Amino acid sequence: MTADDTTLDASAPWLEVDALLDDPRTRIVVCCGSGGVGKTTTAAALGVRAAERGRKVVVLTIDPARRLAQSMGISELDNVPRQVKGVDETAGGGLHAMMLDMKRTFDEIVEGHADAERARAILENPFYQSLSAGFAGTQEYMAMEKLGQLRAGDSWDLIIVDTPPSRSALDFLDAPKRLGSFLDGKFIRVLMAPAKVGGRAGMKFLNVGMSMMTGTLSKLMGGQLLRDVQTFVAAMDTMFGGFRTRADATYRLLQAPGTAFLVVAAPERDALREAAYFVERLAAEQMPLAGLVLNRVHGSGAAQLSAERALAAAEALTERAAEETCAENLESAGIVDHHNGKADSGTAGSLSPAATAEQEPPTSASAAHLAARLLRLHAERMQVLARERRTRDRFTALHPEVPVTEVAALPGDVHDLAGLRAIGDRLALGRAEADR
């Protein structure tokens, strides 16, 4: 590449987005990456594009922000898929969208795997209500539960998942196993032991164990907390194995060939560092990585003019403008060289300098100043492009096998279907079109 080239090196594999979306074997697309890189917008744009190319799509977002609903023209998103209107369905496709309701998904699991009496006991239990609303990892685990539910049905042939805005890339992959291990592990067996042992010895054992596990909560809530936990464990006894089974099934589903992970990043050091870490982790877990989506990439219509040349030209114009301004000031003050080189001054009937300036068109000096400012702005843009290119090239050098597509930055925020279509068009550009 030349110093001014802003496109990917020809040896770097290009991510063919349309081929991925059109392939009927692609059933799940997972958009993941660090926060603030455009995962939600990317997921929505992919959903619109796939639907208008004939796929029956549901987009599942775990991000509680309302950006997805607003861009799709939906007043409210919840745990039930909502049809997105305004999508061109002439190719036979359709688009629905939903936002994960963590607690409601947990409730649905209980209602679907317990009889009515046991389900009511669990749903009304205070410890369960706290667990389902905010236990660490519950959001990510419930996202996978919902994914499993959607995949088990036949209403959609493509599910696009917008992953949680987790700081750690490991949260999303670890959550199913982590919560499954908690609910099916030694901790639960410890809590179940008192009911099986019975009598005072059992309660003594429970109190010793819970004093170690709950600390301050035990002091604040006393025996009531312990009774709530014991009641919860007794009611959930028959369901614990199911959590582990579904967690394992979901994990295998993520590893299946019909799943494609798209790592989304911005051309910034921190975002691409986390993207690289995610790529490595996906490879370690044998997850199918489709490629990297590099969002908000800046470009220039005059990339052949380098920052250095632009700054040099701006400096030359500034110097010339200064000389012309000095000459114009002398002339406006009447101190000019007429005829024999003698200085003369304006006559009494002459217009004032201010009045003269109002009647005269802009001078060459002012035009030079404007051109210099534009050249400096171009130089700043080219410096941004160079920085983005260096950051991107470090990633591709470390991961030359990862296909990449670049999405040019839009002039404004995406807030409707037209904006999502524009993003989709940029996502699907072929290498030849992107290089132009």
Stockholm file with secondary structure:
# STOCKHOLM 1.0

chainA/1-436         MTADDTTLDASAPWLEVDALLDDPRTRIVVCCGSGGVGKTTTAAALGVRAAERGRKVVVLTIDPARRLAQSMGISELDNVPRQVKGVDETAGGGLHAMMLDMKRTFDEIVEGHADAERARAILENPFYQSLSAGFAGTQEYMAMEKLGQLRAGDSWDLIIVDTPPSRSALDFLDAPKRLGSFLDGKFIRVLMAPAKVGGRAGMKFLNVGMSMMTGTLSKLMGGQLLRDVQTFVAAMDTMFGGFRTRADATYRLLQAPGTAFLVVAAPERDALREAAYFVERLAAEQMPLAGLVLNRVHGSGAAQLSAERALAAAEALTERAAEETCAENLESAGIVDHHNGKADSGTAGSLSPAATAEQEPPTSASAAHLAARLLRLHAERMQVLARERRTRDRFTALHPEVPVTEVAALPGDVHDLAGLRAIGDRLALGRAEADR
#=GR chainA/1-436 SS CCTTCCSCCTTSCBCCHHHHHHCTTCCEEEEECSTTSSHHHHHHHHHHHHHHTTCEEEEEECCCSSHHHHHTTCSCCCSSCEECTTCCCTTSCEEEEEECCHHHHHHHHHHHHSCHHHHHHHHTCHHHHHHHHHCTTHHHHHHHHHHHHHHHSSSCSEEEEECCCCSSTHHHHHHHHHHHHHHTSHHHHHHHHHHHHCHHHHHHHHHHHHHHHHTHHHHHHHHHHHHHHHHHHHHHGGGHHHHHHHHHHHHHHHHSTTEEEEEEECSSHHHHHHHHHHHHHHHHTTCCEEEEEEEEECCCTTTTSCHHHHHHHHHHHHHHHHHHHHHHHHHHTTCEEETTTEEECCCTTSCCHHHHHHHSCCCHHHHHHHHHHHHHHHHHHHHHHHHHHHHHHHHHHHCTTSCEEEEECCSSCCCSHHHHHHHHHHHTCCHHHHHC
#=GC SS_cons         CCTTCCSCCTTSCBCCHHHHHHCTTCCEEEEECSTTSSHHHHHHHHHHHHHHTTCEEEEEECCCSSHHHHHTTCSCCCSSCEECTTCCCTTSCEEEEEECCHHHHHHHHHHHHSCHHHHHHHHTCHHHHHHHHHCTTHHHHHHHHHHHHHHHSSSCSEEEEECCCCSSTHHHHHHHHHHHHHHTSHHHHHHHHHHHHCHHHHHHHHHHHHHHHHTHHHHHHHHHHHHHHHHHHHHHGGGHHHHHHHHHHHHHHHHSTTEEEEEEECSSHHHHHHHHHHHHHHHHTTCCEEEEEEEEECCCTTTTSCHHHHHHHHHHHHHHHHHHHHHHHHHHTTCEEETTTEEECCCTTSCCHHHHHHHSCCCHHHHHHHHHHHHHHHHHHHHHHHHHHHHHHHHHHHCTTSCEEEEECCSSCCCSHHHHHHHHHHHTCCHHHHHC
//
